[in-house]
Amino acid sequence: MSDAHGVARDQLRAFVERIERLEEEKKTIADDIKDVYGEAKGMGFDTKILKKVIALRKKDEQERMEEDLILDTYLHALGMIETPPDAQ
């Protein structure tokens, strides 16, 4: 086998090993997050709502406002709320 193939093989192995390590770290972090949600639930917090809060905090204010307006439009169209979004 030529040196080029050996180098490519070594690089490939290094990439695979790095990915495997990162996947293991990701699993560990996911387990830690699960534990924190469990702790919050044990303290009486609603974990489903906590997850929504986390998702909302990832978005900027403009994106949240846009989604809220669309949600209100859909809810109004389905008769689930009375006030149309543009009347607020």
N, CA and C of each residue as an Amber inpcrd file, in Angstrom:
protein
   264
   0.8570000  -1.1790000   0.0000000   0.0000000   0.0000000   0.0000000
   0.8990000   1.2370000   0.0000000   0.5160000   2.2490000  -0.7690000
   1.3480000   3.4500000  -0.8640000   1.1800000   4.3090000   0.3820000
   2.1100000   5.2330000   0.5460000   2.0400000   6.1430000   1.6890000
   0.7730000   6.9800000   1.6560000   0.3250000   7.3550000   0.4570000
  -0.8970000   8.1650000   0.3280000  -2.0940000   7.4070000   0.8860000
  -2.1600000   6.1090000   0.5640000  -3.2720000   5.3140000   1.0830000
  -3.1700000   5.1570000   2.5980000  -1.9510000   4.9990000   3.0800000
  -1.7460000   4.8770000   4.5160000  -2.1350000   6.1430000   5.2490000
  -1.7860000   7.2890000   4.6580000  -2.1350000   8.5760000   5.2620000
  -3.6520000   8.7590000   5.2630000  -4.2820000   8.4460000   4.1250000
  -5.7400000   8.5790000   4.0330000  -6.4200000   7.6610000   5.0370000
  -5.9030000   6.4390000   5.1760000  -6.4600000   5.4910000   6.1360000
  -6.3270000   6.0320000   7.5550000  -5.1650000   6.5870000   7.8720000
  -4.9280000   7.1390000   9.2090000  -5.8330000   8.3390000   9.4700000
  -6.0070000   9.1750000   8.4550000  -6.8990000  10.3270000   8.6110000
  -8.3330000   9.8660000   8.8250000  -8.7400000   8.8830000   8.0450000
 -10.1010000   8.3440000   8.1820000 -10.3090000   7.7740000   9.5740000
  -9.3410000   6.9940000  10.0450000  -9.4380000   6.4060000  11.3800000
  -9.5210000   7.5190000  12.4370000  -8.7230000   8.5700000  12.2780000
  -8.7370000   9.6810000  13.2310000 -10.1040000  10.3640000  13.2390000
 -10.6860000  10.5790000  12.0460000 -12.0110000  11.1870000  11.9840000
 -13.0550000  10.3100000  12.6680000 -13.0140000   9.0200000  12.3740000
 -13.9790000   8.0950000  12.9680000 -13.8390000   8.0800000  14.4880000
 -12.6290000   8.0350000  14.9830000 -12.4140000   8.0060000  16.4310000
 -12.8670000   9.3000000  17.0890000 -12.6110000  10.4390000  16.4310000
 -13.0810000  11.7270000  16.9780000 -14.5970000  11.7570000  17.0370000
 -15.2360000  11.3080000  15.9660000 -16.7020000  11.2870000  15.9360000
 -17.2440000  10.3780000  17.0280000 -16.6280000   9.2260000  17.1940000
 -17.0720000   8.2980000  18.2460000 -16.9490000   8.9300000  19.6330000
 -15.8380000   9.6330000  19.8790000 -15.6620000  10.3070000  21.1720000
 -16.7280000  11.3820000  21.3670000 -16.9780000  12.1580000  20.3140000
 -17.9800000  13.2190000  20.4110000 -19.3870000  12.6500000  20.6080000
 -19.6800000  11.5320000  19.9410000 -20.9820000  10.8810000  20.1290000
 -21.1400000  10.4240000  21.5790000 -20.0780000   9.9140000  22.1620000
 -20.1380000   9.4890000  23.5590000 -20.3500000  10.6910000  24.4840000
 -19.6460000  11.7930000  24.1870000 -19.8430000  13.0110000  24.9730000
 -21.2700000  13.5190000  24.8360000 -21.7980000  13.4450000  23.6070000
 -23.1730000  13.8910000  23.3600000 -24.1500000  13.0560000  24.1860000
 -23.9210000  11.7400000  24.2470000 -24.7840000  10.8620000  25.0400000
 -24.6960000  11.2300000  26.5230000 -23.4900000  11.4890000  26.9900000
 -23.3030000  11.8730000  28.3900000 -24.0300000  13.1740000  28.6950000
 -23.9130000  14.1410000  27.7980000 -24.5970000  15.4280000  27.9920000
 -26.1020000  15.2340000  27.9530000 -26.5950000  14.4100000  27.0130000
 -28.0370000  14.1420000  26.9340000 -28.5310000  13.5090000  28.2340000
 -27.7400000  12.6030000  28.7940000 -28.1080000  11.9850000  30.0700000
 -28.1300000  13.0240000  31.1920000 -27.1650000  13.9420000  31.1720000
 -27.1280000  15.0020000  32.1820000 -28.3560000  15.9070000  32.0690000
 -28.7320000  16.2430000  30.8440000 -29.9120000  17.0840000  30.6330000
 -31.1570000  16.3640000  31.1350000 -31.2540000  15.0720000  30.8340000
 -32.3880000  14.2720000  31.3070000 -32.4540000  14.2970000  32.8350000
 -31.2970000  14.1940000  33.4720000 -31.2480000  14.2450000  34.9380000
 -31.7350000  15.5850000  35.4730000 -31.3540000  16.6760000  34.7990000
 -31.7780000  18.0080000  35.2410000 -33.2940000  18.1490000  35.0970000
 -33.8410000  17.6700000  33.9800000 -35.2980000  17.7050000  33.8130000
 -35.9790000  16.8770000  34.9070000 -35.3930000  15.7310000  35.2340000
 -35.9440000  14.9000000  36.3140000 -35.9080000  15.6150000  37.6480000
 -34.8330000  16.3100000  37.8940000 -34.7110000  17.0860000  39.1410000
 -35.7540000  18.2010000  39.1730000 -35.9230000  18.8810000  38.0460000
 -36.9230000  19.9540000  37.9770000 -38.3220000  19.3940000  38.1940000
 -38.5860000  18.2390000  37.5990000 -39.8960000  17.6040000  37.7720000
 -40.1180000  17.2430000  39.2380000 -39.0710000  16.7570000  39.8780000
 -39.1540000  16.4190000  41.2970000 -39.4430000  17.6280000  42.1730000
 -39.0680000  18.8030000  41.6960000 -39.3250000  20.0430000  42.4370000
 -40.6860000  20.6430000  42.0690000 -41.4430000  19.9430000  41.1930000
 -42.7870000  20.3840000  40.8690000 -42.9140000  21.1810000  39.5730000
 -41.8460000  21.3010000  38.8030000 -41.9170000  22.0370000  37.5480000
 -42.4290000  21.1270000  36.4380000 -43.1540000  21.7130000  35.5050000
 -43.6860000  20.9840000  34.3550000 -42.5910000  20.9140000  33.2890000
 -42.0750000  19.7210000  33.0300000 -40.9390000  19.5820000  32.1150000
 -41.3240000  19.8730000  30.6660000 -42.5610000  19.6080000  30.2950000
 -42.9910000  19.9130000  28.9300000 -42.9230000  21.4230000  28.7000000
 -43.3450000  22.1940000  29.6800000 -43.3010000  23.6530000  29.5730000
 -41.8510000  24.1370000  29.6240000 -41.0300000  23.5150000  30.4620000
 -39.6080000  23.8840000  30.5080000 -38.9580000  23.7100000  29.1390000
 -39.2920000  22.6280000  28.4470000 -38.7310000  22.3830000  27.1160000
 -39.1860000  23.4560000  26.1320000 -40.4400000  23.8940000  26.2650000
 -40.9340000  24.9680000  25.4010000 -40.2020000  26.2780000  25.7020000
 -39.9690000  26.5490000  26.9780000 -39.2470000  27.7620000  27.3690000
 -37.8360000  27.7360000  26.7850000 -37.1740000  26.5880000  26.8780000
 -35.8230000  26.4500000  26.3240000 -35.8480000  26.7200000  24.8220000
 -36.8250000  26.1480000  24.1220000 -36.9280000  26.3470000  22.6700000
 -37.1760000  27.8170000  22.3450000 -38.0330000  28.4830000  23.1240000
 -38.3160000  29.9000000  22.8840000 -37.0890000  30.7660000  23.1220000
 -36.3050000  30.4380000  24.1300000 -35.1100000  31.2360000  24.4270000
 -34.0520000  31.1360000  23.3320000 -34.1240000  30.0790000  22.5180000
 -33.1750000  29.9180000  21.4240000 -33.5010000  30.8370000  20.2490000
 -34.7370000  31.3440000  20.2140000 -35.1790000  32.1700000  19.0900000
 -35.0420000  33.6460000  19.4390000 -34.8250000  34.4630000  18.4160000
 -34.7780000  35.8930000  18.6860000 -36.2050000  36.4400000  18.7960000
 -36.3180000  37.6530000  19.3250000 -37.6280000  38.2350000  19.6190000
 -38.4940000  38.3480000  18.3650000 -37.9090000  38.7580000  17.2510000
 -38.6680000  38.9160000  16.0060000 -39.2590000  37.5800000  15.5520000
 -38.4660000  36.5330000  15.6410000 -38.9360000  35.2060000  15.2350000
 -40.0760000  34.7380000  16.1330000 -39.9450000  34.9830000  17.4420000
 -41.0160000  34.6080000  18.3760000 -42.2920000  35.3790000  18.0790000
 -42.1720000  36.6770000  17.8290000 -43.3550000  37.4940000  17.5430000
 -44.0440000  37.0130000  16.2710000 -43.2490000  36.7030000  15.2690000
 -43.7900000  36.2120000  13.9970000 -44.5610000  34.9070000  14.2010000
 -43.9670000  33.9830000  14.9490000 -44.6290000  32.7070000  15.2030000
 -45.9060000  32.8970000  16.0190000 -45.8650000  33.7840000  17.0070000
 -47.0630000  34.0630000  17.8130000 -48.1890000  34.6170000  16.9510000
 -47.8450000  35.5130000  16.0360000 -48.8530000  36.1050000  15.1510000
 -49.4670000  35.0330000  14.2510000 -48.6480000  34.1660000  13.6990000
 -49.1650000  33.0900000  12.8500000 -50.0270000  32.1350000  13.6650000
 -49.5790000  31.7820000  14.8550000 -50.3510000  30.9090000  15.7350000
 -51.7100000  31.5270000  16.0360000 -51.7250000  32.8080000  16.4040000
 -52.9880000  33.4890000  16.6890000 -53.9030000  33.5050000  15.4650000
 -53.3280000  33.6950000  14.2870000 -54.1080000  33.6860000  13.0490000
 -54.7700000  32.3280000  12.8590000 -54.0050000  31.2600000  13.0450000
 -54.5430000  29.9160000  12.8840000 -55.6210000  29.6340000  13.9330000
 -55.3540000  30.0000000  15.1930000 -56.3290000  29.7630000  16.2520000
 -57.6250000  30.5240000  15.9950000 -57.4890000  31.7490000  15.5240000
 -58.6750000  32.5450000  15.1960000 -59.4530000  31.8860000  14.0490000
 -58.7410000  31.4290000  13.0230000 -59.3930000  30.7860000  11.8750000
 -60.1360000  29.5150000  12.2910000 -59.6350000  28.8380000  13.3150000
 -60.2770000  27.6200000  13.8040000 -61.3320000  27.8890000  14.8700000
 -61.5330000  29.1770000  15.2030000 -62.5250000  29.5360000  16.2110000
 -62.0930000  29.2350000  17.6290000 -60.8020000  29.1060000  17.8400000
 -60.2950000  28.7760000  19.1700000 -60.0270000  30.0330000  19.9980000
 -59.9000000  31.1960000  19.3450000 -59.8170000  32.4930000  20.0200000
 -60.7200000  33.4510000  19.2660000 -61.1910000  34.4770000  19.9710000
 -62.1310000  35.4120000  19.3510000 -61.4640000  36.5960000  18.6890000
 -60.4000000  37.1030000  19.2910000 -59.7740000  38.3190000  18.7840000
 -58.8300000  38.0110000  17.6350000 -59.0770000  38.5790000  16.4600000
 -58.1250000  38.3660000  15.3630000 -56.7910000  39.0220000  15.6930000
 -55.6920000  38.4740000  15.2260000 -54.3620000  38.9750000  15.5670000
 -54.1550000  40.4440000  15.2390000 -54.7360000  40.9490000  14.1590000
 -54.5000000  42.3500000  13.7780000 -55.3170000  43.3230000  14.6120000
 -56.2170000  42.8270000  15.4550000 -57.0380000  43.7080000  16.2920000
 -56.4050000  43.9340000  17.6530000 -55.2460000  43.3450000  17.8960000
 -54.6310000  43.4630000  19.2200000 -53.8050000  44.6950000  19.3580000
